[in-house]
């Protein structure tokens, strides 16, 4: 059973890396993901990759991937695949507006670029909400 779970995690990680590289699992672009779409991702998981993943997942270094080794990995995979809702506080929204107004008074193109970068990074929080650091002020503002 542990071998099956270990292989499932390794295949899952291979699929995850394939998804990150190609930005989709829908290889044939038919609007759904089926076995034919996932096969290229599975094929990219070489023996070397399996060994590297096993070394990372095998937390107690016994040469085996056990259920206990897999649990934190599965949690991380679920976190990555799950979409979260990002809420802007009124203060953050107002600050962003003021920043864009200030920059646009000098250079409209720079303001648009800054806005697009901020937007891109905040959209990224939908799939990786725990990236970055926790700002200490959030506790003071009772956000956390």
C-alpha positions as CSV (number, residue, x, y, z in Angstrom):
1,X,0.0,0.0,0.0
2,X,2.8,2.4,0.9
3,X,4.5,1.8,-2.5
4,X,1.2,2.7,-4.3
5,X,0.8,5.8,-2.3
6,X,4.5,6.8,-2.9
7,X,4.1,6.3,-6.6
8,X,0.8,8.3,-6.6
9,X,2.7,11.2,-4.9
10,X,5.6,10.9,-7.3
11,X,3.2,10.9,-10.3
12,X,1.3,13.8,-8.7
13,X,4.4,15.8,-8.3
14,X,5.4,15.0,-11.9
15,X,2.0,16.3,-13.0
16,X,2.4,19.4,-10.9
17,X,5.8,20.2,-12.4
18,X,4.3,19.6,-15.9
19,X,1.4,21.9,-15.1
20,X,3.7,24.6,-13.9
21,X,5.9,24.3,-17.0
22,X,3.0,24.2,-19.5
23,X,0.4,26.2,-17.6
24,X,-2.2,23.5,-18.4
25,X,-2.9,19.8,-18.1
26,X,-5.2,20.0,-21.1
27,X,-2.6,18.9,-23.6
28,X,-5.0,18.5,-26.5
29,X,-7.0,21.7,-25.6
30,X,-10.4,20.0,-25.7
31,X,-11.6,21.7,-22.5
32,X,-11.2,18.7,-20.3
33,X,-8.4,16.7,-18.7
34,X,-8.3,13.0,-19.3
35,X,-5.7,10.2,-19.2
36,X,-4.4,11.2,-22.7
37,X,-3.7,14.7,-21.4
38,X,-1.9,13.4,-18.2
39,X,0.3,10.8,-20.0
40,X,2.9,13.4,-21.2
41,X,3.2,14.6,-17.6
42,X,3.6,11.0,-16.3
43,X,6.2,10.3,-19.0
44,X,8.3,13.2,-17.9
45,X,8.8,11.6,-14.5
46,X,12.1,9.9,-15.2
47,X,13.9,7.5,-12.9
48,X,16.2,10.3,-11.8
49,X,13.1,12.4,-10.9
50,X,11.6,9.5,-9.0
51,X,14.8,9.2,-7.0
52,X,15.0,12.9,-6.2
53,X,11.3,13.0,-5.2
54,X,11.7,10.0,-3.0
55,X,14.7,11.6,-1.3
56,X,12.6,14.7,-0.6
57,X,9.4,12.9,0.5
58,X,11.2,10.2,2.6
59,X,11.5,12.4,5.7
60,X,12.9,9.8,8.0
61,X,15.5,8.6,5.4
62,X,14.6,4.9,5.6
63,X,14.5,4.5,1.8
64,X,10.8,4.1,1.9
65,X,7.9,6.5,1.2
66,X,5.3,5.9,3.9
67,X,1.9,7.4,4.6
68,X,3.4,9.7,7.2
69,X,6.0,10.9,4.7
70,X,3.3,11.6,2.1
71,X,0.8,13.5,4.3
72,X,2.7,16.9,4.3
73,X,3.3,16.6,0.5
74,X,-0.3,15.9,-0.2
75,X,-1.3,18.9,1.9
76,X,1.1,21.1,-0.1
77,X,-0.2,19.8,-3.4
78,X,-3.8,20.4,-2.3
79,X,-2.8,24.0,-1.3
80,X,-1.3,24.6,-4.7
81,X,-4.2,23.2,-6.7
82,X,-6.9,24.8,-4.6
83,X,-8.0,28.3,-5.5
84,X,-8.4,30.8,-2.7
85,X,-10.3,34.1,-2.7
86,X,-8.2,37.2,-2.2
87,X,-9.9,40.0,-0.5
88,X,-8.5,43.5,-0.6
89,X,-9.0,45.5,2.6
90,X,-10.4,49.0,2.1
91,X,-7.1,50.4,3.3
92,X,-5.1,48.4,0.8
93,X,-7.4,49.3,-2.0
94,X,-7.2,53.0,-1.1
95,X,-3.4,52.8,-0.8
96,X,-3.2,51.2,-4.2
97,X,-5.4,54.0,-5.7
98,X,-3.2,56.7,-4.1
99,X,0.0,55.0,-5.3
100,X,-1.3,54.8,-8.9
101,X,-2.6,58.4,-8.8
102,X,0.8,59.6,-7.5
103,X,2.8,57.7,-10.1
104,X,0.4,58.6,-13.0
105,X,0.8,62.3,-12.3
106,X,4.4,61.9,-13.3
107,X,4.2,59.0,-15.8
108,X,1.0,57.2,-16.9
109,X,2.8,54.3,-18.5
110,X,4.8,53.6,-15.3
111,X,1.6,53.7,-13.3
112,X,-0.1,51.2,-15.6
113,X,3.0,48.9,-15.4
114,X,3.0,49.1,-11.6
115,X,-0.7,48.4,-11.4
116,X,-0.3,45.4,-13.7
117,X,2.6,44.0,-11.6
118,X,0.6,44.4,-8.4
119,X,-2.5,42.8,-10.0
120,X,-0.4,39.8,-11.3
121,X,1.1,39.2,-7.9
122,X,-2.2,39.4,-6.0
123,X,-3.8,37.0,-8.5
124,X,-0.9,34.6,-7.7
125,X,-2.1,34.6,-4.1
126,X,-5.2,32.7,-5.3
127,X,-3.1,29.6,-5.7
128,X,-0.2,30.3,-3.3
129,X,-1.7,32.2,-0.3
130,X,1.1,31.3,2.1
131,X,4.0,32.7,-0.1
132,X,6.0,35.5,1.2
133,X,6.1,36.6,4.8
134,X,3.4,37.6,7.3
135,X,3.6,41.4,7.9
136,X,3.7,42.0,11.7
137,X,1.4,45.0,11.4
138,X,-1.5,42.6,10.3
139,X,-1.8,41.4,14.0
140,X,-2.0,45.0,15.2
141,X,-4.6,45.8,12.6
142,X,-6.5,42.7,13.6
143,X,-6.3,41.2,10.1
144,X,-4.8,37.9,11.5
